[in-house]
Amino acid sequence: MAVQDDEVAYALDLRLHQRYADLSPVHAINNNLALVASALCSCPGDYSAAIGDAVAAGWDTDCNGATVGGLCGLTGMKSPDHWTRPWNGRIAVGLAGHSELRLDDDDDTLEIFIDEDFSGGDHQYNHNAFAYHVSLDSQAVDIGTDRRRLDLSEHVESRWQQRTDGIVWELAIGVYPERYQEDGSLGNTPVAPVAGKVIGLMLAYCDNDGSEFRENFVGKLVLEVLR
């Protein structure tokens, strides 16, 4: 935010502290709810700034930051990569029998392999091809060149709908070339489709119903190449 915006936010937070000075700092209604609303309204569309404002305003900082982040997610806003990348897809937990949860494997995912120039060969830890793991909440991840979780949700639009006879899952995916740079230094624009271009494509379903790891990998299917 600009300096002027920071000053306005500070003045608003100060007034809220004065207005609700008689309430407990962990009171859920009025004081902390007001800070949450203030952060969301002051930083529309900015995930990091909204959470930062909520925490910097004081009172119940951990709950307010988590609430703002959760509400941002409900609007369809994605968590910036710098929030999730250091976790490498893992969270330590204090649950009986579980020391760690793996975010990439604790749910079913649709896996889509795309090889932009149909060159074949190894695609692991490089961008000779992309292996998008698309979760039910529409996040798309692969493994980056540093062998860590790489959020590629901006490449994929995902919608699914459960029907009486099954699930219909539709996706729109940008096709990127091997020169793709994870730091964005090359601009990273999708390749425009042209007549006669051949692209490598394969689908699979990663099934997981009750463990920390992928239980079944379903989808060995030969697809006819369309030219």
The 8 nearest C-alpha neighbors of each residue, nearest first, counted from 0:
[[1, 4, 5, 2, 48, 42, 3, 41],
 [0, 2, 4, 3, 5, 6, 7, 8],
 [3, 1, 5, 4, 6, 0, 7, 8],
 [2, 4, 6, 5, 1, 7, 0, 8],
 [5, 3, 7, 1, 6, 2, 0, 8],
 [6, 4, 2, 8, 3, 7, 9, 1],
 [5, 7, 9, 3, 4, 8, 10, 2],
 [6, 8, 4, 10, 9, 5, 11, 3],
 [7, 9, 5, 11, 6, 10, 12, 4],
 [10, 8, 6, 12, 11, 7, 5, 13],
 [9, 11, 13, 7, 8, 12, 6, 14],
 [12, 10, 8, 14, 13, 9, 7, 15],
 [11, 13, 15, 9, 14, 10, 56, 8],
 [14, 12, 10, 16, 11, 15, 9, 17],
 [15, 13, 17, 11, 16, 12, 18, 10],
 [14, 16, 18, 12, 17, 13, 19, 11],
 [17, 15, 13, 19, 14, 20, 18, 12],
 [16, 18, 14, 20, 15, 19, 13, 21],
 [17, 19, 15, 16, 20, 14, 21, 30],
 [20, 18, 16, 21, 17, 22, 30, 15],
 [19, 21, 17, 16, 22, 18, 23, 15],
 [22, 20, 19, 23, 18, 17, 24, 16],
 [23, 21, 20, 19, 24, 26, 30, 25],
 [22, 24, 26, 25, 21, 20, 58, 30],
 [25, 23, 58, 26, 59, 22, 31, 30],
 [24, 26, 59, 23, 27, 58, 31, 22],
 [25, 27, 23, 24, 28, 22, 31, 30],
 [28, 26, 31, 25, 32, 29, 30, 59],
 [27, 29, 32, 26, 30, 31, 33, 25],
 [30, 28, 32, 33, 31, 27, 19, 26],
 [29, 31, 33, 32, 19, 28, 34, 26],
 [32, 30, 34, 33, 27, 29, 28, 35],
 [31, 33, 35, 29, 34, 28, 30, 36],
 [32, 34, 36, 30, 31, 35, 29, 37],
 [35, 33, 37, 31, 32, 36, 38, 53],
 [34, 36, 32, 38, 37, 33, 53, 63],
 [37, 35, 33, 39, 34, 38, 40, 32],
 [36, 38, 34, 40, 35, 39, 41, 33],
 [39, 37, 49, 41, 35, 53, 52, 36],
 [40, 38, 36, 42, 37, 41, 49, 43],
 [39, 41, 37, 38, 42, 43, 36, 49],
 [42, 40, 38, 39, 37, 43, 8, 49],
 [41, 43, 49, 45, 39, 40, 48, 38],
 [44, 42, 45, 40, 39, 41, 49, 46],
 [43, 45, 46, 42, 76, 71, 49, 39],
 [46, 44, 42, 48, 43, 47, 49, 39],
 [47, 45, 49, 48, 44, 50, 71, 68],
 [46, 48, 50, 49, 45, 51, 79, 78],
 [47, 49, 51, 45, 50, 46, 52, 42],
 [50, 48, 38, 42, 52, 51, 46, 47],
 [51, 49, 64, 53, 47, 52, 48, 67],
 [52, 50, 48, 54, 49, 53, 55, 47],
 [53, 51, 55, 49, 50, 54, 38, 48],
 [52, 54, 50, 38, 56, 51, 64, 55],
 [53, 55, 60, 51, 56, 52, 64, 57],
 [54, 56, 52, 57, 53, 51, 60, 50],
 [57, 55, 54, 53, 12, 52, 58, 34],
 [58, 56, 55, 60, 54, 59, 53, 24],
 [57, 59, 24, 60, 25, 31, 56, 54],
 [60, 58, 25, 62, 61, 24, 63, 57],
 [59, 61, 54, 63, 57, 58, 62, 64],
 [62, 60, 64, 63, 59, 65, 54, 66],
 [61, 63, 65, 64, 60, 59, 66, 67],
 [64, 62, 66, 60, 65, 61, 53, 59],
 [63, 65, 50, 67, 61, 66, 54, 62],
 [64, 66, 62, 68, 63, 67, 69, 61],
 [67, 65, 63, 69, 68, 64, 62, 70],
 [66, 68, 70, 64, 69, 65, 50, 71],
 [69, 67, 71, 65, 66, 70, 64, 50],
 [70, 68, 72, 66, 71, 67, 65, 73],
 [69, 71, 73, 67, 72, 68, 66, 74],
 [72, 70, 68, 74, 69, 73, 76, 67],
 [73, 71, 76, 69, 75, 70, 74, 68],
 [72, 74, 70, 75, 71, 69, 76, 68],
 [73, 75, 72, 71, 76, 70, 69, 77],
 [76, 74, 72, 73, 77, 71, 70, 137],
 [75, 77, 72, 71, 74, 78, 73, 46],
 [78, 76, 79, 72, 75, 152, 71, 46],
 [77, 79, 80, 82, 76, 46, 83, 72],
 [80, 78, 81, 82, 77, 83, 46, 47],
 [79, 81, 82, 83, 84, 150, 78, 149],
 [80, 82, 84, 79, 83, 85, 78, 86],
 [83, 81, 80, 79, 84, 78, 85, 86],
 [82, 84, 80, 86, 85, 81, 79, 87],
 [83, 85, 86, 87, 81, 80, 82, 148],
 [86, 84, 87, 83, 82, 81, 88, 147],
 [87, 85, 88, 89, 84, 83, 90, 148],
 [86, 88, 148, 85, 147, 84, 89, 83],
 [87, 89, 102, 86, 101, 103, 148, 90],
 [90, 88, 101, 86, 87, 100, 102, 99],
 [89, 91, 100, 99, 92, 101, 86, 88],
 [92, 90, 99, 98, 100, 89, 93, 97],
 [93, 91, 98, 99, 94, 90, 97, 100],
 [92, 94, 98, 95, 97, 91, 99, 96],
 [95, 93, 97, 92, 96, 98, 99, 91],
 [96, 94, 97, 93, 98, 92, 99, 91],
 [95, 97, 94, 98, 93, 99, 92, 100],
 [98, 96, 94, 95, 99, 92, 93, 100],
 [99, 97, 92, 91, 93, 96, 94, 100],
 [98, 100, 91, 92, 97, 90, 101, 89],
 [101, 99, 90, 89, 102, 211, 91, 92],
 [102, 100, 89, 103, 88, 104, 105, 211],
 [101, 103, 88, 104, 89, 105, 100, 90],
 [102, 104, 101, 88, 105, 106, 89, 140],
 [103, 105, 212, 213, 106, 101, 102, 211],
 [106, 104, 211, 102, 101, 103, 212, 207],
 [107, 105, 207, 104, 108, 208, 103, 134],
 [106, 108, 206, 207, 205, 134, 109, 135],
 [109, 107, 134, 205, 133, 132, 204, 110],
 [108, 110, 204, 133, 132, 205, 203, 111],
 [111, 109, 132, 203, 131, 204, 202, 133],
 [110, 112, 202, 131, 130, 201, 113, 203],
 [113, 111, 130, 201, 200, 129, 131, 202],
 [114, 112, 200, 129, 199, 128, 115, 111],
 [113, 115, 128, 199, 117, 116, 198, 200],
 [114, 116, 198, 176, 117, 113, 174, 199],
 [115, 117, 118, 198, 114, 197, 199, 176],
 [118, 116, 199, 198, 114, 119, 115, 197],
 [119, 117, 116, 120, 114, 127, 199, 115],
 [120, 118, 117, 121, 114, 199, 127, 128],
 [119, 121, 122, 118, 127, 128, 117, 123],
 [120, 122, 123, 119, 127, 128, 125, 124],
 [121, 123, 127, 128, 125, 126, 120, 124],
 [122, 124, 125, 121, 142, 126, 144, 128],
 [125, 123, 144, 143, 146, 142, 122, 145],
 [126, 124, 144, 123, 122, 127, 143, 128],
 [127, 125, 128, 177, 129, 122, 179, 124],
 [126, 128, 177, 122, 125, 114, 129, 121],
 [129, 127, 114, 126, 122, 113, 115, 130],
 [128, 130, 113, 112, 126, 131, 114, 122],
 [131, 129, 112, 111, 141, 132, 110, 113],
 [130, 132, 111, 141, 110, 140, 139, 133],
 [133, 131, 110, 140, 139, 109, 108, 141],
 [134, 132, 139, 109, 108, 138, 137, 131],
 [135, 133, 108, 137, 136, 138, 132, 139],
 [134, 136, 137, 108, 133, 107, 138, 106],
 [135, 137, 134, 138, 133, 157, 158, 139],
 [138, 136, 134, 135, 157, 133, 139, 158],
 [137, 139, 152, 134, 133, 136, 140, 135],
 [140, 138, 133, 152, 132, 151, 131, 150],
 [139, 141, 150, 132, 151, 149, 131, 138],
 [142, 140, 149, 131, 130, 148, 132, 143],
 [141, 143, 148, 149, 147, 146, 124, 144],
 [144, 142, 149, 146, 145, 147, 124, 148],
 [143, 145, 124, 125, 146, 142, 147, 123],
 [144, 146, 143, 147, 124, 142, 148, 125],
 [147, 145, 143, 144, 142, 124, 148, 123],
 [146, 148, 142, 145, 87, 143, 149, 144],
 [147, 149, 142, 87, 88, 141, 143, 84],
 [150, 148, 143, 141, 142, 140, 151, 147],
 [149, 151, 140, 152, 139, 80, 148, 141],
 [152, 150, 140, 139, 153, 154, 149, 141],
 [153, 151, 139, 138, 154, 155, 150, 140],
 [152, 154, 151, 155, 156, 139, 150, 77],
 [155, 153, 173, 152, 151, 172, 156, 139],
 [154, 156, 172, 152, 153, 171, 157, 173],
 [157, 155, 171, 170, 172, 158, 154, 137],
 [158, 156, 170, 137, 169, 155, 171, 159],
 [157, 159, 169, 168, 170, 156, 160, 137],
 [160, 158, 168, 167, 169, 157, 161, 166],
 [161, 159, 167, 166, 162, 168, 158, 165],
 [160, 162, 166, 165, 167, 159, 163, 164],
 [163, 161, 165, 164, 166, 160, 167, 159],
 [162, 164, 165, 161, 166, 160, 167, 159],
 [165, 163, 162, 166, 161, 167, 160, 168],
 [166, 164, 162, 163, 161, 167, 160, 168],
 [167, 165, 161, 160, 162, 168, 159, 164],
 [166, 168, 160, 159, 161, 169, 165, 162],
 [169, 167, 159, 158, 166, 160, 170, 157],
 [170, 168, 158, 157, 159, 167, 171, 156],
 [171, 169, 157, 156, 172, 158, 155, 168],
 [170, 172, 156, 155, 157, 173, 169, 154],
 [173, 171, 155, 154, 174, 170, 156, 157],
 [172, 174, 154, 189, 175, 155, 171, 190],
 [175, 173, 189, 190, 172, 115, 176, 113],
 [174, 176, 189, 190, 173, 115, 179, 177],
 [177, 175, 178, 115, 179, 190, 174, 189],
 [176, 178, 127, 126, 179, 128, 175, 115],
 [179, 177, 176, 180, 126, 175, 127, 185],
 [180, 178, 177, 176, 187, 181, 175, 126],
 [181, 179, 183, 182, 184, 178, 185, 187],
 [180, 182, 183, 179, 184, 143, 144, 149],
 [183, 181, 180, 184, 185, 179, 186, 187],
 [182, 184, 186, 180, 181, 185, 187, 179],
 [183, 185, 182, 186, 180, 187, 181, 179],
 [186, 184, 187, 183, 180, 179, 182, 178],
 [185, 187, 183, 184, 188, 180, 179, 182],
 [188, 186, 185, 179, 183, 189, 180, 175],
 [187, 189, 186, 190, 175, 185, 179, 173],
 [190, 188, 175, 174, 173, 191, 187, 176],
 [189, 191, 174, 175, 192, 188, 176, 173],
 [190, 192, 189, 193, 174, 188, 173, 175],
 [193, 191, 190, 194, 196, 174, 195, 189],
 [194, 192, 196, 195, 191, 190, 197, 226],
 [193, 195, 196, 192, 226, 197, 191, 225],
 [194, 196, 226, 193, 197, 225, 192, 198],
 [197, 195, 194, 193, 198, 226, 192, 116],
 [198, 196, 117, 226, 195, 116, 199, 225],
 [199, 197, 117, 115, 116, 114, 200, 196],
 [198, 200, 114, 117, 113, 115, 197, 201],
 [201, 199, 113, 112, 198, 114, 202, 111],
 [200, 202, 112, 111, 203, 113, 199, 222],
 [203, 201, 111, 110, 218, 112, 200, 204],
 [204, 202, 218, 110, 217, 109, 111, 205],
 [203, 205, 109, 217, 110, 216, 218, 206],
 [206, 204, 216, 108, 107, 215, 109, 217],
 [205, 207, 107, 215, 214, 204, 213, 216],
 [208, 206, 214, 213, 107, 106, 209, 105],
 [209, 207, 210, 206, 106, 107, 214, 105],
 [208, 210, 207, 211, 105, 214, 212, 106],
 [211, 209, 212, 208, 105, 207, 213, 214],
 [210, 212, 105, 101, 104, 100, 213, 209],
 [213, 211, 104, 210, 214, 105, 207, 101],
 [214, 212, 207, 104, 215, 206, 205, 211],
 [213, 215, 207, 206, 212, 216, 205, 208],
 [216, 214, 206, 205, 213, 217, 207, 204],
 [215, 217, 205, 204, 206, 218, 203, 214],
 [218, 216, 204, 203, 215, 205, 219, 206],
 [217, 219, 203, 220, 204, 202, 216, 201],
 [220, 218, 217, 221, 203, 202, 201, 216],
 [221, 219, 218, 222, 201, 202, 203, 217],
 [220, 222, 223, 219, 201, 224, 218, 202],
 [223, 221, 220, 224, 201, 200, 225, 202],
 [222, 224, 225, 221, 226, 220, 200, 201],
 [225, 223, 222, 226, 197, 199, 198, 200],
 [226, 224, 223, 197, 195, 222, 198, 196],
 [225, 195, 197, 224, 196, 194, 198, 223]]
